Amino acid sequence: MAEVFINYRTGDGEDVAALLELFIADRFGEGHAFKASRSILPGAVYPKALLENVRNCLVLLAIIGPSWPGFPQLYDEGDWVRREINEARESAARVIPVLNGRKTARLDPDHLPSDLAWLADLQSLRLDTKSKTDLDNIGNALADLVPSLKAADRTLLNEAPTVSSVANSATGVAGPVAQTGPVTGNLNFFGKTYGNVHTGSGDVQSHPQPKPEEDDQ
């Protein structure tokens, strides 16, 4: 089962739902997010698939658009958007309202069905579809909340190696070899080298050695 369940209403948040699904797959890999229109296979029993996945998710992202509280379906006890949110709460999943766009206001409990009034008290995240930062904030929150997502987080797996460890090798060298500061990559020298060799940037302080005399032929 997917750790993240994307809850949305057609006509109010399907664009954001699609964006979140792609983002989660890109950052954590396929199979970590459930979105009904893509995750339920043809011929599957729709209500059964929805309930199984929402009851087994760890985080439900409830996409809240500007018109979300005003949809009359929300006041129908059989409304799937409403049912999914309440099912996630009952199964102890973390429910996170995701406010769609900069102009979407936080939920007002007075404008919600009584069994959803608690949703207005939850800390929300905002998602402007043009903001990479908003997506990253959601990804960071998911990684912090779900250990399996943190383990699969590609932004961590692709981090550059730290400069604290250095592996060097030197063969066939007469005289001292010294390194100060980090070196990334290989340094290869072929043939004879006399004087100073410097790669990188910054000042060089050295004590050059004279070129050794070669034997007369």
N, C-alpha and C positions, 0 to 999 in steps of 0.2 A: 504493500500500500504506500502511496505517496505521503510524504511528511506534510506537504503544504496543500491545502484545499483552497482553490480560488472561487470565491462566492461573488456572483455578479448578476445584475439584471439586464436582460436584452433591452436595448434602447436607452440604457443609462451608463453602461460601463463595459461593454464587450470589447471596445478598442483597448482599454487599459488591461482587461483580463488577458487579451492576446499578447500584449506587450510584456506583461509580467510572466506569462508562461514561457515566452522566448528567453527572457532575461534569466529566469531561474535555470532553464536548461543550459544556457550558455555559461553561467557561473558555476553551477553545481553538477551539471550533467543531466541526461534524460531520465525521466521516471520519478523525479522528486516533487513534481507539481501535478495536481489533479484539476482538470478543467473539463466540465461535463461534455461540451460540444466536441472535444477531441479525444477525451480519455475513455469514454464509454464506447465499447465496440459495437458494430452493427449487430442487431439481433439480441443484444443483452437486455435484461429486464431493467429498465431505466430507474424506477424507484429503488429497487434493491441495490443497484450499483451506487447510486447517490448516497444512500444511507450507510452502506458498508464503508465507503471511502470517507465520509464526513465523520463517522464514529471512530475511525482509526487514524485520522490525521492528528498531527501534533500542533499545527498552526492553521487557523482559518483566516485568510485575508478577505475581509468584507469590503468590496469596492463600493464607495459611497459617492454618487454623482450629485450634481446640483438639484436634480429632480427626485432623488431617491426617496425622501420622506413623503413625497406627494403622490406616489403611485398607489392607486386604490387597491391593487392586488396585495399590498403589504398588510392590509387589514383583513385579509382572508386567512383563516387558520391553516388552510391547505396550501398556501403560497410557499413554493419551494425555497425562495430566497430566505424567507422568515424561518422556515423549518430547519434549513441547513445551519443557520446561525445558532438557533436554540439547541439543536442536536450537538453541535460542537461544544457549546458551553456545558451541556450535561455530561459529555464524555471527558471533560476536564482539558480540552484543547485550549490553546491560547488564541483568543479572538482579537484580531487587530483591524480596526477600521482604517481603510486607505482612502483618504479624501482625494477625489479626482479633480485636479486642477486647482489653480490659485484662488478661485472665487467660491469654492465650495466651503460652506460654513460647517463648523462642528455641529454634531447632532444635538437637538433639543429634546429632552425626555418628554416634554409636553406634546410634541408632535410625532410621537411614536406609539404603536400599540403597547399596552401595559406590559406584555411579556417581553418586549424589546427595550424598555426604558433603560435598563442597565447598560445597554450599548453606548449610550451617551456619556457614561462616566469613564469609559476606557480611553487610555492614551492612544492617540491616532498617529498615523504617518501620512504625509502628503505626497502625491505623485503628480507632477506636471510632466506630461509626456515628452516635453522638450528638454527636461532636466536630467542629465546623467547623474548628478549628485543625488537627486531623489531616489533613483533606482539603486544607487550604491548604498544609500541609507537603509533601504528595505532589505537589500542583500546582507548588509552587516547585521541587521537585527535578526534575520533568520539564522545566520551563522552563530550568533551569540545564544539563541534560544534552543537550537537543535544540534546536538553533538554530531550526528551523522552528516549534517550539512557542513559543519565546520571541517570535518574530515575530508569532505569532497570539494571544498572550496578551491576553485582553480586559481583565484587571486593569491592564495597562500602558497599553493603548489608551484606557482610560477615566479615566486619572489626571487630576486637576484641573490646569489650567495653572499654571505657576509665577508668582510675583508679581514676578519680576525684570524683566519686560518690560511696558511701559505704552504704549498708543497713545491719544493725545488729539487732539482738534481743537477749535479755538475760532475763531469768526468774529464780526465785528461787535462787537469788545470794545475799549473805551477804558480804558486803564490796564493795569497788570500782571496777568498770570494766572500762578498758581503752584500746583504740586502737591507735597506731601511725603507720602511713604508710598504704599502700593499702593492702587489703585482698580480694582475689578472691575465691569464693566458700564458703562452709559452714564449720563452726567449731562446732562440737558437743561433749559435754562432758556428760558422764553418771556416776553417783555415786559421790563419794567424791574425790576431788582433793586438795592436799596440796602442797604448794611450788610454784615454777615457772612453767609455761607452755609456751613453745615457739615453734612456727611453722614458717618456712621460713629460711632465712639466715641473717647473720649479728650478731652484738653484742647484748647482752641482759643486760640491767641494771635494776635491780629490788630490792625491799626490801622485802624479804620473811617474811611471817608471821608464827609464831609457830603453830604447830598442836594443835588444841583446845583439852582441856582435856575432855575425855568422862566420862559420869556419871558411877559411880560404880554400878554394878548389885548386 
